[in-house]
Amino acid sequence: MDDEFDLNLYNYGKRQYDPVIGRWTGVDALAEEYDAWSPYHYVYNNPVKLFDPDGREIINGAKQGTKEYESTQNALSILKKTNPEAYSTLHNSSTKYVINYAQLNPDEAYQSGFVGDRKDGETGVAFSAKNGLDATNITTDENGDVSGADLQRRLTFDEQEAMRDEGKDPTGEKKKISQKEAARFVTISGGVEIRLDNRLLKAGQKELTSILGHEFGYAAFAESNTILAYLWSLIGSVGGHDANNPSGKKADEEESKARKGYRKAKKELKDEEN
């Protein structure tokens, strides 16, 4: 159409941009996920910090040309090879994933001789749960660690009426439901921010890539097992690494894949460049 009608539009894949009026000609492909924003907006109206190459997802939140940006791009190229399933899950998701850097620890954690745990990354997955979905019957294992729970929801109007017909008071009553049924009520809400600690920019590309792989594990688990991830967000206590939390186990697995496959993937990328 550009050639035939001389429209001079810029093709960004999912949307077309008119440089004359400075506007997109169509709505964001994921406008329904961000109903608080104009369907014609671009990267939350923050093009200095964020970019959206095809109208589908935001990957690298760092400013182009910076070390943060280049290190993130390199990490993504490697993870595409070392962690193909997790990478594909996030890349093809309707959820927008933003990778940013921040100081995630108190000042003393960056001093030499510090003894203790330092947070390398965090993944902020938020869930939207309808119909009063909640956890009940929380169980523990022999070590006292949480091992599981059931899901419950509010009663429907008809269910409440049925109880009243039986002379029962439905106030506060909830119904136990299966994970399959719960899938109708839970989604990942909005975009997800993956934050990496600034220290990783000095720790080397392999370490940064491995930790990003770890965070990809959390996110990929939430994408593929939304109900289970939501359930553990209710009953978990230590950032996904409770003793029996499958989300933390998935994160560890993805980090291990990134570490073990790093050298081979880096060599393959170099060979492809040549």
TORDREN-798307 format. One record per residue (C-alpha): chain; x, y, z. Coordinates in pm, 1 decimal, always signed. Layout:
N
<mol: A&px: X&py: Y&pz: Z>;
...
% end
This chain:
274
<mol: A&px: +0.0&py: +0.0&pz: +0.0>;
<mol: A&px: +286.7&py: +237.8&pz: +65.3>;
<mol: A&px: +421.0&py: +199.6&pz: -287.9>;
<mol: A&px: +82.5&py: +229.0&pz: -454.4>;
<mol: A&px: -61.9&py: +516.3&pz: -250.2>;
<mol: A&px: +261.5&py: +687.8&pz: -140.1>;
<mol: A&px: +163.8&py: +671.3&pz: +228.9>;
<mol: A&px: +524.7&py: +662.0&pz: +354.6>;
<mol: A&px: +430.9&py: +466.5&pz: +667.9>;
<mol: A&px: +694.8&py: +301.0&pz: +885.9>;
<mol: A&px: +629.1&py: -70.8&pz: +930.8>;
<mol: A&px: +682.5&py: -189.6&pz: +1289.6>;
<mol: A&px: +528.5&py: -532.6&pz: +1238.0>;
<mol: A&px: +214.0&py: -516.8&pz: +1446.1>;
<mol: A&px: +151.0&py: -147.0&pz: +1380.9>;
<mol: A&px: +219.9&py: +120.1&pz: +1120.8>;
<mol: A&px: +361.9&py: +460.9&pz: +1213.3>;
<mol: A&px: +288.3&py: +786.4&pz: +1027.7>;
<mol: A&px: +595.6&py: +1010.9&pz: +1073.1>;
<mol: A&px: +412.0&py: +1314.6&pz: +933.4>;
<mol: A&px: +155.6&py: +1333.5&pz: +1212.6>;
<mol: A&px: +362.8&py: +1143.8&pz: +1468.8>;
<mol: A&px: +91.6&py: +887.2&pz: +1537.0>;
<mol: A&px: +28.6&py: +513.6&pz: +1503.7>;
<mol: A&px: -236.3&py: +429.5&pz: +1245.4>;
<mol: A&px: -372.4&py: +134.1&pz: +1445.0>;
<mol: A&px: -419.2&py: +35.1&pz: +1806.8>;
<mol: A&px: -168.7&py: -159.0&pz: +2014.9>;
<mol: A&px: -204.0&py: -531.7&pz: +1948.3>;
<mol: A&px: -232.6&py: -583.5&pz: +2325.6>;
<mol: A&px: -447.6&py: -278.2&pz: +2402.5>;
<mol: A&px: -698.2&py: -486.5&pz: +2601.2>;
<mol: A&px: -424.8&py: -583.6&pz: +2846.7>;
<mol: A&px: -360.1&py: -214.2&pz: +2925.3>;
<mol: A&px: -706.1&py: -59.0&pz: +2939.3>;
<mol: A&px: -583.9&py: +221.3&pz: +3166.1>;
<mol: A&px: -381.1&py: +356.7&pz: +2872.5>;
<mol: A&px: -475.1&py: +489.5&pz: +2532.0>;
<mol: A&px: -480.1&py: +205.4&pz: +2276.2>;
<mol: A&px: -255.0&py: +426.2&pz: +2060.7>;
<mol: A&px: +11.3&py: +484.4&pz: +2326.2>;
<mol: A&px: +367.6&py: +358.8&pz: +2290.9>;
<mol: A&px: +573.2&py: +196.3&pz: +2572.3>;
<mol: A&px: +379.7&py: +362.5&pz: +2854.8>;
<mol: A&px: +466.3&py: +704.8&pz: +2703.0>;
<mol: A&px: +829.4&py: +650.5&pz: +2807.7>;
<mol: A&px: +1032.1&py: +594.9&pz: +2487.1>;
<mol: A&px: +1353.8&py: +710.4&pz: +2658.0>;
<mol: A&px: +1353.7&py: +412.5&pz: +2893.8>;
<mol: A&px: +1151.7&py: +151.1&pz: +2705.8>;
<mol: A&px: +1106.9&py: +26.5&pz: +2351.3>;
<mol: A&px: +860.5&py: -200.4&pz: +2173.2>;
<mol: A&px: +1001.7&py: -335.2&pz: +1845.0>;
<mol: A&px: +690.9&py: -503.6&pz: +1707.4>;
<mol: A&px: +393.9&py: -392.5&pz: +1915.3>;
<mol: A&px: +384.0&py: -722.2&pz: +2101.7>;
<mol: A&px: +628.0&py: -711.4&pz: +2390.1>;
<mol: A&px: +893.4&py: -501.9&pz: +2558.7>;
<mol: A&px: +1213.5&py: -694.6&pz: +2617.5>;
<mol: A&px: +1498.0&py: -458.2&pz: +2701.1>;
<mol: A&px: +1415.9&py: -164.0&pz: +2923.6>;
<mol: A&px: +1766.5&py: -16.2&pz: +2920.2>;
<mol: A&px: +1854.0&py: +284.4&pz: +2707.9>;
<mol: A&px: +2002.5&py: +186.2&pz: +2373.1>;
<mol: A&px: +2377.2&py: +238.4&pz: +2350.2>;
<mol: A&px: +2439.0&py: +183.7&pz: +2721.9>;
<mol: A&px: +2624.4&py: -103.8&pz: +2883.5>;
<mol: A&px: +2299.6&py: -217.0&pz: +3042.6>;
<mol: A&px: +2134.8&py: -241.0&pz: +2701.5>;
<mol: A&px: +2421.7&py: -426.3&pz: +2533.0>;
<mol: A&px: +2467.2&py: -668.0&pz: +2823.1>;
<mol: A&px: +2095.8&py: -745.9&pz: +2823.8>;
<mol: A&px: +2086.3&py: -800.9&pz: +2448.2>;
<mol: A&px: +2385.8&py: -1033.7&pz: +2471.3>;
<mol: A&px: +2220.0&py: -1225.0&pz: +2754.0>;
<mol: A&px: +1898.2&py: -1262.2&pz: +2556.4>;
<mol: A&px: +2085.4&py: -1393.0&pz: +2252.9>;
<mol: A&px: +2254.4&py: -1655.6&pz: +2467.8>;
<mol: A&px: +1938.6&py: -1753.3&pz: +2658.7>;
<mol: A&px: +1760.3&py: -1806.8&pz: +2329.0>;
<mol: A&px: +2003.3&py: -2093.3&pz: +2274.9>;
<mol: A&px: +2060.6&py: -2222.9&pz: +2628.9>;
<mol: A&px: +1700.6&py: -2190.7&pz: +2750.1>;
<mol: A&px: +1491.8&py: -2216.1&pz: +2431.9>;
<mol: A&px: +1166.9&py: -2330.6&pz: +2595.3>;
<mol: A&px: +1161.1&py: -2062.3&pz: +2866.1>;
<mol: A&px: +1268.6&py: -1797.3&pz: +2616.5>;
<mol: A&px: +997.4&py: -1899.7&pz: +2371.2>;
<mol: A&px: +732.7&py: -1904.6&pz: +2644.7>;
<mol: A&px: +803.8&py: -1542.9&pz: +2736.8>;
<mol: A&px: +869.4&py: -1421.8&pz: +2383.9>;
<mol: A&px: +539.8&py: -1557.4&pz: +2251.6>;
<mol: A&px: +333.9&py: -1456.0&pz: +2552.5>;
<mol: A&px: +72.9&py: -1180.4&pz: +2543.4>;
<mol: A&px: +228.1&py: -1055.1&pz: +2868.1>;
<mol: A&px: +485.8&py: -778.6&pz: +2827.7>;
<mol: A&px: +816.5&py: -854.8&pz: +3001.0>;
<mol: A&px: +1041.7&py: -559.8&pz: +3085.6>;
<mol: A&px: +1403.6&py: -615.0&pz: +3194.1>;
<mol: A&px: +1547.1&py: -335.9&pz: +3408.7>;
<mol: A&px: +1831.4&py: -278.3&pz: +3653.7>;
<mol: A&px: +1816.0&py: -143.2&pz: +4008.0>;
<mol: A&px: +1990.4&py: -160.4&pz: +4344.5>;
<mol: A&px: +1814.3&py: -451.1&pz: +4509.1>;
<mol: A&px: +2016.3&py: -466.2&pz: +4832.1>;
<mol: A&px: +2106.8&py: -231.6&pz: +5118.8>;
<mol: A&px: +2431.1&py: -35.0&pz: +5080.9>;
<mol: A&px: +2628.4&py: -259.7&pz: +5316.3>;
<mol: A&px: +2563.7&py: -560.2&pz: +5092.5>;
<mol: A&px: +2800.0&py: -410.4&pz: +4832.9>;
<mol: A&px: +3094.6&py: -369.9&pz: +5069.8>;
<mol: A&px: +3384.3&py: -614.0&pz: +5069.7>;
<mol: A&px: +3363.7&py: -870.1&pz: +5346.4>;
<mol: A&px: +2983.7&py: -864.3&pz: +5354.9>;
<mol: A&px: +2843.5&py: -1188.6&pz: +5491.8>;
<mol: A&px: +2485.5&py: -1275.7&pz: +5407.8>;
<mol: A&px: +2246.3&py: -1322.1&pz: +5121.2>;
<mol: A&px: +2235.5&py: -1072.8&pz: +4835.8>;
<mol: A&px: +1942.3&py: -1050.7&pz: +4600.1>;
<mol: A&px: +2054.1&py: -1076.4&pz: +4238.0>;
<mol: A&px: +1716.5&py: -1044.3&pz: +4070.9>;
<mol: A&px: +1342.6&py: -1035.8&pz: +4122.5>;
<mol: A&px: +1043.8&py: -1101.9&pz: +3900.8>;
<mol: A&px: +728.1&py: -911.2&pz: +3982.4>;
<mol: A&px: +447.9&py: -1134.3&pz: +3858.6>;
<mol: A&px: +109.1&py: -1002.5&pz: +3971.7>;
<mol: A&px: -208.1&py: -1204.9&pz: +3939.1>;
<mol: A&px: -565.7&py: -1097.1&pz: +3882.3>;
<mol: A&px: -800.5&py: -1331.9&pz: +4069.1>;
<mol: A&px: -1178.6&py: -1310.6&pz: +4043.8>;
<mol: A&px: -1466.3&py: -1450.7&pz: +4245.7>;
<mol: A&px: -1285.8&py: -1436.5&pz: +4579.7>;
<mol: A&px: -1035.8&py: -1705.5&pz: +4490.8>;
<mol: A&px: -824.8&py: -1797.6&pz: +4793.1>;
<mol: A&px: -618.9&py: -2077.1&pz: +4949.9>;
<mol: A&px: -748.8&py: -2309.1&pz: +5220.6>;
<mol: A&px: -649.2&py: -2634.4&pz: +5394.3>;
<mol: A&px: -278.7&py: -2547.9&pz: +5386.4>;
<mol: A&px: -69.5&py: -2857.8&pz: +5455.3>;
<mol: A&px: +288.4&py: -2900.0&pz: +5578.1>;
<mol: A&px: +546.5&py: -3174.2&pz: +5544.7>;
<mol: A&px: +743.9&py: -3351.2&pz: +5816.9>;
<mol: A&px: +982.2&py: -3053.9&pz: +5837.6>;
<mol: A&px: +702.9&py: -2807.5&pz: +5893.2>;
<mol: A&px: +738.4&py: -2655.1&pz: +5547.4>;
<mol: A&px: +429.0&py: -2572.3&pz: +5346.0>;
<mol: A&px: +364.0&py: -2856.5&pz: +5101.6>;
<mol: A&px: +36.4&py: -2757.4&pz: +4943.4>;
<mol: A&px: -314.1&py: -2615.6&pz: +4974.9>;
<mol: A&px: -657.8&py: -2621.2&pz: +4818.3>;
<mol: A&px: -830.9&py: -2344.2&pz: +4627.2>;
<mol: A&px: -1170.0&py: -2205.9&pz: +4715.1>;
<mol: A&px: -1406.5&py: -1944.5&pz: +4570.3>;
<mol: A&px: -1710.4&py: -1747.4&pz: +4673.9>;
<mol: A&px: -2046.1&py: -1914.1&pz: +4622.7>;
<mol: A&px: -2247.2&py: -1812.6&pz: +4319.6>;
<mol: A&px: -2589.0&py: -1652.7&pz: +4363.9>;
<mol: A&px: -2762.1&py: -1980.1&pz: +4279.1>;
<mol: A&px: -2547.9&py: -2170.5&pz: +4529.9>;
<mol: A&px: -2631.6&py: -1919.4&pz: +4799.7>;
<mol: A&px: -3001.7&py: -1944.6&pz: +4719.6>;
<mol: A&px: -2983.0&py: -2324.1&pz: +4737.3>;
<mol: A&px: -2835.7&py: -2299.3&pz: +5088.2>;
<mol: A&px: -3109.1&py: -2059.8&pz: +5197.4>;
<mol: A&px: -3370.9&py: -2303.2&pz: +5065.0>;
<mol: A&px: -3216.8&py: -2560.8&pz: +5296.0>;
<mol: A&px: -3240.8&py: -2317.9&pz: +5586.8>;
<mol: A&px: -2864.6&py: -2253.5&pz: +5593.3>;
<mol: A&px: -2682.3&py: -1920.7&pz: +5607.6>;
<mol: A&px: -2442.0&py: -1882.3&pz: +5309.7>;
<mol: A&px: -2263.2&py: -1579.4&pz: +5457.4>;
<mol: A&px: -1889.0&py: -1628.0&pz: +5434.6>;
<mol: A&px: -1922.2&py: -1976.6&pz: +5289.3>;
<mol: A&px: -1682.5&py: -2076.3&pz: +5011.4>;
<mol: A&px: -1653.9&py: -2376.8&pz: +4783.0>;
<mol: A&px: -1344.3&py: -2588.2&pz: +4728.4>;
<mol: A&px: -1257.9&py: -2606.4&pz: +4356.8>;
<mol: A&px: -1004.6&py: -2780.9&pz: +4136.6>;
<mol: A&px: -712.8&py: -2608.3&pz: +3968.5>;
<mol: A&px: -886.4&py: -2671.6&pz: +3636.2>;
<mol: A&px: -1193.5&py: -2479.2&pz: +3747.4>;
<mol: A&px: -979.0&py: -2206.9&pz: +3903.2>;
<mol: A&px: -819.3&py: -2142.9&pz: +3564.7>;
<mol: A&px: -1131.6&py: -1946.4&pz: +3471.2>;
<mol: A&px: -1064.4&py: -1694.2&pz: +3744.8>;
<mol: A&px: -687.7&py: -1624.7&pz: +3739.3>;
<mol: A&px: -468.3&py: -1441.0&pz: +3489.0>;
<mol: A&px: -134.2&py: -1264.7&pz: +3498.0>;
<mol: A&px: -227.1&py: -899.1&pz: +3526.5>;
<mol: A&px: -57.4&py: -625.3&pz: +3324.6>;
<mol: A&px: +309.0&py: -639.6&pz: +3238.1>;
<mol: A&px: +584.7&py: -813.0&pz: +3433.6>;
<mol: A&px: +906.1&py: -639.6&pz: +3534.5>;
<mol: A&px: +1221.4&py: -847.8&pz: +3571.1>;
<mol: A&px: +1473.2&py: -648.6&pz: +3775.8>;
<mol: A&px: +1841.1&py: -736.7&pz: +3791.4>;
<mol: A&px: +2079.4&py: -597.6&pz: +4050.7>;
<mol: A&px: +2322.5&py: -334.9&pz: +3921.1>;
<mol: A&px: +2608.8&py: -539.9&pz: +4063.9>;
<mol: A&px: +2562.4&py: -795.7&pz: +3786.4>;
<mol: A&px: +2688.8&py: -543.4&pz: +3530.0>;
<mol: A&px: +3031.4&py: -576.6&pz: +3693.8>;
<mol: A&px: +3007.7&py: -948.2&pz: +3767.4>;
<mol: A&px: +3057.1&py: -1051.7&pz: +3404.5>;
<mol: A&px: +2835.6&py: -1156.3&pz: +3114.8>;
<mol: A&px: +2806.2&py: -1520.2&pz: +3221.4>;
<mol: A&px: +2683.8&py: -1430.7&pz: +3569.3>;
<mol: A&px: +2436.8&py: -1174.9&pz: +3437.6>;
<mol: A&px: +2304.2&py: -1420.3&pz: +3179.2>;
<mol: A&px: +2269.3&py: -1698.7&pz: +3436.7>;
<mol: A&px: +2074.4&py: -1480.5&pz: +3678.9>;
<mol: A&px: +1849.9&py: -1356.9&pz: +3400.7>;
<mol: A&px: +1791.0&py: -1724.2&pz: +3314.7>;
<mol: A&px: +1694.5&py: -1778.7&pz: +3679.3>;
<mol: A&px: +1435.3&py: -1500.2&pz: +3659.5>;
<mol: A&px: +1311.0&py: -1637.5&pz: +3326.8>;
<mol: A&px: +1239.0&py: -1959.6&pz: +3516.5>;
<mol: A&px: +1003.4&py: -1782.1&pz: +3755.5>;
<mol: A&px: +826.4&py: -1602.2&pz: +3473.4>;
<mol: A&px: +799.4&py: -1908.8&pz: +3249.3>;
<mol: A&px: +656.0&py: -2113.6&pz: +3535.3>;
<mol: A&px: +390.9&py: -1847.8&pz: +3598.1>;
<mol: A&px: +303.9&py: -1841.5&pz: +3227.5>;
<mol: A&px: +274.7&py: -2219.3&pz: +3195.6>;
<mol: A&px: +135.2&py: -2297.2&pz: +3542.3>;
<mol: A&px: -59.6&py: -1983.4&pz: +3628.4>;
<mol: A&px: -292.3&py: -2141.3&pz: +3885.2>;
<mol: A&px: -13.7&py: -2323.0&pz: +4068.8>;
<mol: A&px: +203.0&py: -2009.5&pz: +4064.7>;
<mol: A&px: -90.1&py: -1807.3&pz: +4198.1>;
<mol: A&px: -152.0&py: -2062.7&pz: +4472.2>;
<mol: A&px: +210.0&py: -2046.9&pz: +4585.8>;
<mol: A&px: +197.5&py: -1667.2&pz: +4578.4>;
<mol: A&px: -67.6&py: -1702.7&pz: +4849.5>;
<mol: A&px: +100.8&py: -1964.8&pz: +5066.0>;
<mol: A&px: +472.5&py: -1907.1&pz: +4995.4>;
<mol: A&px: +699.1&py: -1695.8&pz: +5212.7>;
<mol: A&px: +1053.7&py: -1671.9&pz: +5077.9>;
<mol: A&px: +1042.1&py: -1534.4&pz: +4725.1>;
<mol: A&px: +959.0&py: -1856.7&pz: +4545.4>;
<mol: A&px: +1221.6&py: -2068.9&pz: +4720.2>;
<mol: A&px: +1006.3&py: -2234.1&pz: +4982.9>;
<mol: A&px: +1109.7&py: -2596.2&pz: +5033.4>;
<mol: A&px: +838.6&py: -2740.2&pz: +4808.5>;
<mol: A&px: +768.4&py: -2444.9&pz: +4580.0>;
<mol: A&px: +789.9&py: -2560.1&pz: +4214.6>;
<mol: A&px: +838.8&py: -2200.4&pz: +4098.1>;
<mol: A&px: +1175.6&py: -2175.0&pz: +4272.7>;
<mol: A&px: +1277.9&py: -2516.7&pz: +4144.5>;
<mol: A&px: +1201.3&py: -2407.9&pz: +3787.7>;
<mol: A&px: +1410.4&py: -2093.9&pz: +3837.1>;
<mol: A&px: +1707.2&py: -2300.8&pz: +3961.6>;
<mol: A&px: +1673.5&py: -2537.3&pz: +3664.2>;
<mol: A&px: +1677.6&py: -2253.3&pz: +3412.7>;
<mol: A&px: +1978.5&py: -2091.5&pz: +3579.7>;
<mol: A&px: +2163.5&py: -2424.4&pz: +3565.7>;
<mol: A&px: +2087.8&py: -2458.1&pz: +3192.9>;
<mol: A&px: +2221.0&py: -2108.6&pz: +3128.2>;
<mol: A&px: +2542.6&py: -2171.7&pz: +3320.5>;
<mol: A&px: +2613.0&py: -2510.3&pz: +3163.4>;
<mol: A&px: +2533.6&py: -2403.0&pz: +2808.2>;
<mol: A&px: +2686.4&py: -2055.9&pz: +2821.2>;
<mol: A&px: +3023.2&py: -2129.2&pz: +2660.0>;
<mol: A&px: +2875.4&py: -2339.0&pz: +2379.0>;
<mol: A&px: +2607.1&py: -2080.5&pz: +2302.3>;
<mol: A&px: +2859.5&py: -1797.5&pz: +2300.0>;
<mol: A&px: +3077.0&py: -1989.8&pz: +2054.8>;
<mol: A&px: +2777.8&py: -2060.0&pz: +1829.9>;
<mol: A&px: +2687.8&py: -1690.8&pz: +1823.7>;
<mol: A&px: +3043.9&py: -1598.5&pz: +1735.1>;
<mol: A&px: +3050.0&py: -1854.3&pz: +1453.1>;
<mol: A&px: +2719.4&py: -1715.9&pz: +1320.6>;
<mol: A&px: +2864.0&py: -1363.6&pz: +1316.0>;
<mol: A&px: +3160.9&py: -1486.2&pz: +1113.6>;
% end
